[in-house]
Structure formats: structure tokens, C-alpha cells
Amino acid sequence: MMFRCIPAGTLLLALVLAAGPLAAQQLKIATLAPDGSTWMEVLNDAADEVRQQTGGKVVTRFYPGGVMGGSDTVLRRMKLGQLQGGVFTVGELAGMAPETNLYSLPFQFKNASELAQLRDEFDPYILDALHEAGMVAPAITNGGFAYLFSRDRIESTGDVSSSLRVWIPENDPLSRRTLEEIGASAVPMSLADVYTGLQTGTINTFANTMSGAIILQWHTRAKYMLDLPVLMTAGVMAVDRKSFERIAPEHRAIWLSVFRQALRAQEARTIEENRDARAALVEQGIEIVEPDPEDVREWQRISDRVLDDMLASGEFEVPGLDRLRARLEEIRGEESGSVAE
């Protein structure tokens, strides 16, 4: 019998042809956004666009409505390879990259304009920190200011007591300490469990954007909204870097570009939804309460003191905070100067 040596390249080609077309790379991503919401419409349209542009080689599949659990559960599933990514608030990733805390500190920003002027500098800073921590995110999405919603009327510091059971995200020591200093009770809970907590009475107060409260139906468990922007909300759709790097480089670029554009478009849409949500909340029976200015200043002082104490003791870490505060002072100085003129 005669044996013939087959060149390695020919053998590899034969094996590829025998196996058929290369399998598509699939990214399974969990989100709390309800199926049918504008968020899911945007994400699914972007997934379709990526699939088309990559010739079906990259498939992005979303699991909406919190079916995969809260952020901690999603991160565990990512480590096990059951999921490749999730949609998170930036603070939910602070355990991996504490730089994400920069955008979610209470009373840090006076208005949306201040944050807008910082983003060209600090968005890349935060995204780079996430990349170093093993996560890839196409963009940071600003969700607008969160306001305090409650079953009981809150108007002044005198209305705050331990009976005010306020939801805070899990692993959020800053919010816990701040609320305790104010006199309220902090109840840690995953985002996915908040609605159930409101139903059972485990919590009776929460912070969310006006449109977010409606989308997640949390507003149905509240009677009042304190007209005080507490903190800026921001989110990221982040995927595991190792999983992402299994995708061909040219397809990675397509995925990042398409989802970056989609998330920026959704951000603009969210700004409009927040504007419309105020009127919708009033129509649905939510009373919007104007806080006393002196009480607001007191809450701000308490929040700043708690943050500075925790930073000094090493209990809390926010890399880049000094730089951000310096830039805010510059922005405020420029604005006050232009007003004087």
C-alpha cells in the first residue's frame, strides 16, 4: 500500500470544508429592561444590524425583564460562561472598577449641563478602567437624574425617620452611611427585587429617574416624588473581554460601532422620555413635593461629609474624584463669570 504525504495547509482546508461554515460567535446579554420597551427595541435593532453587517458571524441575544437575576447573579453567570454580558448601572460595577463611582455620587452635579461638559474627558477614563478590569463597553449612557419616590410624604428633615425604608443597591456603603446619617433606614436589594420589595413593604422609598420609575412600574407603589435631583444615573452594556476577543477583530469593530451609536441614540430618547414622564406621573396621581431649600442644603452637607469621611478612612474609593471636582469648579467658575458679565 502506498501512502502519500498531504500538505498541512491542504489538510486544514479539507477539515474546514468538511465541518461546514464557521459557527457564529454568540453574546448572551442580560438586562432588566422589559421586553417591548424602547430600550429593548433599540438593543434588538442594533443586534440585527450587527448580525447583518457581520454576515451572521456575530449574534447578540438579549434576556430582558430581569429573567437572569440581579447584577451580582449576572456577573456570576458571566464567570461561569452562561452569559457574556449584562446591562448595568455604573455603580454596580464599582467592585471591579471603582472609577465607575464618579458619575453616581449623591449631590455631586447641580445639573445635567455640568456632567455633559465633563463626559469627553471622563467617559473614556471610566471605559478604560472597565477594560482593565476585564469588561468591554461600547459607551456610557446617561439616564438623567434620580429623584426620591415614597409612600409617605417627604418634604423636610422632620419627615425623615427610621420608618422610611429606602432601597439601596447591594454593595453600596456610601448610600447606606448617608441614609443612616440622615435618619432613614437603608435596605440593600438587587435592582431585580425592588418591585417585589415595594409590593411586600420591605421598602417604601426608592430613587429612580422619572421615566425609569414608569418603565419598571415602580411608580405604581409610590404616592409622592421629592422634586430634588439626588444623583445622576448612568449605565453601561458591558461584556466579558475574553469572550469578546474571541470575535474576529473586524467584527469587534462593527459591534462596538453599531452599539455605540444605538446607545447614544437611546440616551437622547431617554432625555425626552424624562421630560414627558413628569407630566405622566402627575396624571397617574403622583404628587410632586417641593423641598425646603435649607433642608436641601443640610442633606447636601451630610452627603459631602459622609463621602469625605469614607474616602479619608479608606472605606470608599473613587479614583479620579479630585480631578473631577477640580473640573467642576472650573466649569462653575466660568458659568458664574459669564453671568456676571
Secondary structure, DSSP 8 states (H G I E B T S, - for coil): -------HHHHHHHHHHHH-S---EEEEEE--S-TTSHHHHHHHHHHHHHHHHTTTSEEEEEE-TTTT-SHHHHHHHHHTTS-SEEEEEGGGGTTT-GGGGGG--TT--SSHHHHHHHHHHHHHHHHHHHHHTTEE-S-EEEEEEEEEEESS---SGGG--TT-EEEE-TT-HHHHHHHHHHT-EEEE--GGGHHHHHHHTS--EEEE-HHHHHHTTGGGG-SEEEEEEEEEEEEEEEEEHHHHTTS-HHHHHHHHHHHHHHHHHHHHHHHHHHHHHHHHHHHTT-EEE---HHHHHHHHHHHHHHHHHHHHHTSS--TTHHHHHHHHHHHHHHHHHHHH-
